[in-house]
């Protein structure tokens, strides 16, 4: 990774690459609002690793949302460089008190894990984002099957799944639940074959249906969209995530081997 930095990072100021780097620098301050990601040291790490990834993958280059996908890895690897008594506080770590080597290792490891993750979902970010389109369609068919009243309520209020679920697919739910819940979720994805690509729509279906009662109480398009974009998950922990995963596994085993059941 350090070789790539030496090879590519200086090119960020070249005219043909300035737009890519500019978009990265705009998106990084909008990431997870915890104090960790507001520190200049962390933001510089992300500028480098995202720019290097974009240069190494010209088919898609950098797309908004990729910055979020790197955050769980960075937190985990930073935690590995903290005192064991402080490892659980990586989200609030003061990077100015950490060794430069430890931060550099976390940055490099984050790059390689992001690369591996993106290898399995890169069709989410190529032209027209066909991967996201297919996953949203699968989510729609799942909800139609497992919660017909909710599906009909969304239809009756002219809510299309792409309007709210695009972000769920693009950001892998990072913007919807606390970061520790994402780490728990991704731990499961890593244990599943193609978990980020094939299991994720089942998780999104379970996530949506979890709020079925509340959603069916919203009376119009505006109320539904406001609720869907601000789901009450700020106090969630692993218990709620485990419930979502249990439902997702149940539906996966029911439907994944019989795709015709999904329309």
C-alpha positions in Angstrom: 0.0 0.0 0.0 2.8 2.4 0.8 4.3 1.8 -2.6 0.9 2.7 -4.1 0.9 5.9 -2.1 4.3 6.9 -3.5 3.2 5.9 -7.0 -0.2 7.6 -7.2 -0.9 10.1 -4.4 1.1 13.0 -5.9 -1.2 12.8 -9.1 -4.2 14.1 -7.1 -3.2 17.6 -8.2 -3.1 16.8 -11.9 -6.0 18.3 -13.9 -7.4 14.9 -15.0 -7.6 13.7 -11.3 -8.5 16.9 -9.5 -12.3 16.3 -9.7 -12.0 12.8 -8.2 -9.8 14.1 -5.3 -12.1 17.1 -4.8 -15.2 14.9 -4.4 -13.3 12.7 -1.9 -12.4 15.8 0.2 -16.0 17.0 0.2 -17.4 13.6 1.3 -15.0 12.8 4.1 -16.2 15.5 6.6 -19.7 14.1 6.1 -18.8 10.7 7.3 -19.7 9.2 10.7 -20.1 12.2 13.1 -18.1 10.7 16.0 -15.0 12.6 17.0 -12.6 10.1 15.4 -13.6 11.0 11.9 -13.6 14.8 12.5 -9.8 14.7 13.3 -7.5 15.9 10.6 -5.3 12.8 10.9 -8.2 10.5 10.2 -9.4 12.5 7.3 -6.0 12.6 5.7 -5.9 8.8 6.0 -9.2 8.5 4.2 -8.1 11.0 1.5 -5.1 8.8 0.7 -6.7 5.4 0.8 -9.8 6.4 -1.2 -7.8 8.2 -3.8 -5.4 5.3 -4.2 -8.4 2.9 -4.5 -9.9 5.2 -7.2 -6.6 5.2 -9.2 -6.3 1.5 -8.9 -9.9 0.9 -10.1 -10.6 3.2 -13.0 -13.7 1.2 -14.2 -15.7 2.7 -11.3 -13.2 5.2 -9.8 -14.5 6.9 -6.6 -18.3 7.0 -6.0 -20.0 8.7 -3.1 -20.7 6.2 -0.4 -17.4 4.4 -0.7 -16.0 6.7 2.1 -18.6 5.2 4.5 -17.7 1.6 3.6 -14.1 2.1 4.9 -15.1 3.4 8.4 -15.8 0.1 10.2 -12.5 -1.3 9.1 -10.6 1.7 10.3 -12.3 1.6 13.7 -11.4 -2.1 14.1 -7.8 -1.7 13.1 -7.3 1.4 15.2 -8.7 -0.6 18.2 -6.1 -3.2 17.6 -3.4 -0.5 18.2 -5.0 0.8 21.4 -4.4 -0.4 24.9 -6.7 -3.4 25.5 -8.5 -1.4 28.1 -9.3 1.3 25.5 -9.9 -0.8 22.4 -13.6 -0.4 22.7 -13.3 3.4 22.5 -11.7 3.6 19.1 -14.5 5.8 17.9 -13.4 8.5 20.3 -9.6 7.9 20.2 -7.3 10.9 20.1 -5.1 10.1 17.1 -2.6 12.7 18.1 -1.7 10.5 21.0 -1.2 7.3 18.9 2.0 6.3 17.1 2.3 7.3 13.5 3.2 3.6 12.7 0.0 2.3 14.3 -2.1 4.8 12.4 -0.3 4.0 9.1 -0.9 0.3 9.7 -4.6 0.9 10.3 -4.8 3.0 7.1 -3.1 0.3 5.0 -5.2 -2.6 6.5 -8.3 -0.5 5.8 -7.3 -0.1 2.2 -6.9 -3.8 1.6 -10.1 -4.7 3.4 -12.0 -2.1 1.4 -10.5 -3.5 -1.8 -11.6 -7.0 -0.9 -15.1 -5.8 0.0 -15.4 -3.8 -3.2 -14.4 -6.8 -5.3 -17.7 -8.5 -4.3 -20.0 -5.5 -4.9 -18.3 -3.4 -7.5 -21.4 -3.6 -9.8 -23.0 -1.3 -7.2 -20.7 1.5 -8.3 -20.2 1.0 -12.1 -22.2 2.9 -14.7 -26.0 2.9 -13.9 -25.2 1.0 -10.7 -26.8 -2.3 -11.8 -25.9 -4.1 -8.6 -28.0 -1.6 -6.6 -30.9 -1.8 -9.0 -31.0 -5.6 -8.7 -30.7 -5.6 -4.9 -33.5 -3.1 -4.5 -35.7 -5.2 -6.8 -34.9 -8.3 -4.7 -35.8 -6.3 -1.5 -39.1 -5.2 -3.0 -40.0 -8.8 -3.9 -39.1 -10.0 -0.5 -41.2 -7.5 1.4 -44.1 -8.2 -1.0 -43.8 -11.8 0.1 -43.2 -11.6 3.8 -45.3 -8.5 4.7 -48.0 -7.9 2.2 -49.8 -5.2 4.2 -46.7 -3.1 4.5 -45.9 -3.6 0.8 -49.4 -2.5 -0.1 -49.3 0.6 2.2 -46.1 1.7 0.5 -47.7 1.1 -2.9 -50.8 3.0 -2.0 -48.7 6.0 -1.0 -46.6 5.9 -4.1 -43.4 5.1 -2.3 -40.9 3.3 -4.6 -38.3 1.2 -2.9 -35.5 2.9 -4.8 -36.4 6.2 -3.1 -35.4 5.0 0.4 -33.5 1.7 -0.2 -30.9 3.1 -2.6 -28.9 4.5 0.4 -29.3 1.1 2.2 -27.6 -0.7 -0.7 -25.1 2.1 -1.5 -23.9 2.4 2.1 -24.7 -1.1 3.4 -26.8 0.4 6.2 -24.0 2.4 7.7 -26.1 5.6 7.7 -29.1 3.8 9.4 -27.7 2.2 12.5 -24.8 2.9 15.0 -21.4 1.9 14.0 -21.1 -0.9 16.5 -24.2 -2.5 15.0 -22.6 -2.3 11.6 -19.5 -4.1 12.9 -21.8 -6.8 14.3 -23.6 -7.0 11.0 -20.5 -7.1 8.8 -19.0 -9.8 11.0 -21.9 -12.0 9.8 -21.5 -10.9 6.2 -17.9 -11.9 6.3 -18.9 -15.4 7.5 -21.5 -15.8 4.7 -20.5 -16.6 1.1 -21.0 -13.4 -0.8 -22.6 -12.0 2.3 -22.3 -8.3 1.2 -23.9 -9.0 -2.1 -26.5 -11.8 -1.6 -27.4 -11.7 2.1 -27.7 -8.0 2.4 -31.1 -7.7 0.7 -32.5 -10.1 3.2 -31.1 -8.0 6.1 -32.7 -4.9 4.5 -36.0 -6.7 4.3 -35.9 -7.7 7.9 -34.8 -4.1 8.8 -37.8 -2.6 7.0 -40.3 -5.1 8.3 -39.0 -4.5 11.9 -40.7 -1.1 11.6 -43.8 -2.3 9.8 -46.3 -1.3 12.4 -44.9 2.2 12.7 -44.7 2.6 8.9 -48.3 1.6 8.4 -49.3 4.3 10.9 -47.8 7.0 8.6 -50.6 8.5 6.6 -49.1 9.9 3.5 -46.0 10.0 1.2 -44.3 12.8 3.1 -44.7 11.2 6.5 -43.5 7.8 5.3 -40.4 9.3 3.7 -39.5 11.3 6.7 -39.9 8.2 8.9 -37.9 6.0 6.5 -35.1 8.5 6.3 -34.9 8.9 10.1 -35.6 5.5 11.5 -35.3 5.4 15.4 -32.1 3.3 15.7 -29.8 5.7 17.6 -30.0 3.5 20.8 -29.7 0.2 19.0 -27.1 -2.3 20.1 -26.2 -5.9 19.2 -29.6 -7.2 20.6 -31.6 -5.5 17.9 -29.1 -6.4 15.2 -29.3 -10.1 16.3 -33.1 -9.9 15.8 -32.7 -8.5 12.3 -30.2 -11.2 11.4 -32.4 -14.0 12.8 -35.3 -12.9 10.5 -32.9 -12.4 7.5 -31.5 -16.0 7.9 -35.0 -17.4 8.2 -36.1 -15.7 4.9 -32.8 -16.6 3.2 -33.3 -20.3 3.9 -36.9 -20.1 2.8 -36.4 -18.2 -0.5 -32.8 -18.2 -1.6 -33.0 -21.8 -2.9 -36.4 -21.2 -4.4 -36.0 -17.8 -6.2 -39.3 -18.3 -8.1 -41.1 -17.6 -4.8 -39.9 -14.0 -5.1 -41.7 -13.3 -8.3 
